Amino acid sequence: MKEKKRINYTKKDIAKNLSTRTGLSNSYSLSIIDNLIQILKETICTDSINIKNFGTFKVLSKNERLGRNPKNKTSYVISARKTLSFIASKSMNEKMNN
């Protein structure tokens, strides 16, 4: 089975796509994208975000635990940390699978 090549998008790519679709300038589109990302960063740190028909971003707290290197069997402590989780909405999953 042949695997698809992964496509990475940058903020410039998204801003260019936005400016093409809306007719706004590239620099203005880039500032919109930057502001949106800044708002998401600030909001995610305090609460979870649910974007309708897109998905939910949550901050998960992971406890400290004991880890092990499988090559040399050395044990070490993995510190407590926070991670970001994204769960796609049902409509997003349906669009991806069709």
C-alpha positions in Angstrom: 0.0 0.0 0.0 1.4 3.4 -1.0 1.5 6.1 1.7 0.6 9.7 1.0 3.3 12.2 1.4 2.6 14.5 4.4 1.9 18.2 3.5 3.0 20.8 6.1 1.3 24.2 6.0 3.0 27.3 7.3 1.3 30.5 8.5 2.3 32.1 5.2 0.6 29.3 3.3 -2.6 29.8 5.2 -2.4 33.6 4.9 -1.9 33.3 1.2 -4.9 31.0 0.9 -7.0 33.5 2.9 -5.9 36.4 0.8 -6.7 34.6 -2.4 -10.2 33.6 -1.2 -11.1 37.0 0.4 -9.2 39.5 -1.7 -7.4 40.9 1.3 -3.7 41.7 1.2 -1.1 39.1 2.2 0.2 41.1 5.1 -3.3 41.8 6.4 -4.1 38.1 6.1 -0.9 37.2 7.9 -1.8 39.6 10.8 -5.2 38.0 11.1 -3.7 34.5 11.3 -1.1 35.7 13.9 -3.9 37.3 16.0 -6.0 34.2 15.8 -3.1 32.0 16.9 -2.3 34.4 19.8 -6.0 34.3 21.0 -6.0 30.5 20.8 -2.8 30.2 22.8 -4.1 32.5 25.5 -7.5 30.8 25.8 -6.2 27.3 25.7 -3.9 28.0 28.7 -6.9 28.8 30.9 -9.7 26.7 29.5 -10.6 24.2 26.8 -11.8 25.5 23.4 -14.7 24.0 21.4 -14.9 25.2 17.8 -18.2 24.1 16.3 -17.9 21.8 13.3 -14.1 21.7 13.8 -13.2 20.2 17.1 -12.1 20.6 20.8 -8.7 21.6 22.2 -8.1 20.5 25.8 -5.2 20.8 28.2 -4.4 17.5 29.9 -2.4 17.2 33.1 -0.1 14.1 33.2 1.2 12.8 36.5 4.9 12.0 37.2 5.7 8.4 36.4 8.5 6.0 36.1 9.8 5.3 32.6 12.3 2.8 31.2 14.7 2.8 28.3 14.0 -0.5 26.4 17.5 -0.8 25.0 19.5 -0.7 28.2 16.7 -1.2 30.8 17.6 2.0 32.7 14.7 3.5 34.7 14.1 7.2 35.1 11.4 9.6 36.3 9.2 11.3 33.7 8.2 14.6 35.2 4.6 15.9 35.5 3.6 18.0 32.6 0.7 19.5 30.7 -0.1 18.4 27.1 -2.5 19.6 24.4 -5.2 17.3 23.1 -7.4 17.8 20.0 -10.5 15.8 19.3 -12.1 16.4 15.9 -15.8 16.9 15.7 -18.1 14.3 14.1 -18.7 16.5 11.0 -14.9 17.0 10.6 -14.4 13.2 10.8 -17.1 12.6 8.2 -15.5 15.1 5.8 -12.1 13.5 6.2 -13.5 10.0 5.6 -15.6 10.8 2.5 
